[in-house]
Amino acid sequence: MIGRLRGTVAEIGEEAALIDVGGVGYVVRCGARMLSRLALDTEATIHVESHFGEQTGVTLYGFLSRDEQAA
């Protein structure tokens, strides 16, 4: 399970961000408020919840803090 990512924000989309961690790009689904706080080509630390679905595979959901993740 992935609990946290620290890397460079490579892309920001409408519902997800691409975080480059050591050359590996992780697609992290995020809320609009979190996406608005990210900036391209900057380092970000994102707390992650991993969900595994038979149809969808692995989906990562990102939060800027543990408190936000717990809510």
C-alpha positions as CSV (number, residue, x, y, z in Angstrom):
1,M,0.0,0.0,0.0
2,I,1.2,3.5,-0.8
3,G,0.8,5.9,2.1
4,R,2.7,9.0,1.0
5,L,4.4,10.4,-2.1
6,R,7.0,13.1,-2.3
7,G,8.0,14.3,-5.7
8,T,7.6,16.8,-8.5
9,V,4.3,17.9,-9.8
10,A,4.6,17.0,-13.5
11,E,0.9,17.6,-14.6
12,I,-2.3,18.9,-13.1
13,G,-5.6,17.9,-14.6
14,E,-9.2,18.4,-13.7
15,E,-9.4,15.5,-11.4
16,A,-5.9,14.3,-10.9
17,A,-2.2,15.2,-10.7
18,L,0.8,13.4,-12.0
19,I,3.6,13.2,-9.4
20,D,7.0,12.2,-10.6
21,V,8.8,10.3,-7.9
22,G,12.3,9.3,-9.0
23,G,11.3,9.0,-12.6
24,V,8.0,7.1,-12.0
25,G,4.8,9.0,-12.6
26,Y,2.0,8.4,-10.2
27,V,-1.6,9.5,-11.1
28,V,-3.2,10.7,-7.9
29,R,-6.9,11.6,-7.9
30,C,-7.5,14.8,-5.9
31,G,-10.2,17.3,-5.1
32,A,-10.4,20.7,-6.7
33,R,-9.2,22.5,-3.6
34,M,-6.1,20.3,-3.4
35,L,-5.4,20.6,-7.1
36,S,-5.6,24.4,-6.9
37,R,-2.8,24.4,-4.2
38,L,-0.4,22.4,-6.4
39,A,2.0,24.1,-8.9
40,L,3.8,22.6,-11.8
41,D,7.5,21.7,-11.4
42,T,7.4,22.1,-7.7
43,E,8.0,19.5,-5.0
44,A,4.9,18.2,-3.2
45,T,4.3,15.8,-0.4
46,I,0.9,14.0,-0.8
47,H,-0.7,11.7,1.7
48,V,-2.3,8.8,-0.2
49,E,-5.1,6.4,0.2
50,S,-4.8,3.4,-2.1
51,H,-8.0,1.7,-3.3
52,F,-8.0,-1.6,-5.2
53,G,-10.9,-2.5,-7.5
54,E,-11.4,-5.6,-9.6
55,Q,-12.5,-3.5,-12.5
56,T,-10.4,-0.4,-12.0
57,G,-7.1,-1.8,-10.6
58,V,-5.2,0.6,-8.2
59,T,-6.5,4.1,-7.7
60,L,-4.6,6.6,-5.5
61,Y,-6.5,9.4,-3.8
62,G,-4.4,12.3,-2.5
63,F,-4.6,14.7,0.4
64,L,-2.3,17.5,1.5
65,S,-2.4,16.5,5.2
66,R,-3.3,13.6,7.4
67,D,-6.1,15.6,9.0
68,E,-7.7,16.2,5.6
69,Q,-7.3,12.5,4.8
70,A,-9.0,11.5,8.1
71,A,-12.1,13.8,7.5
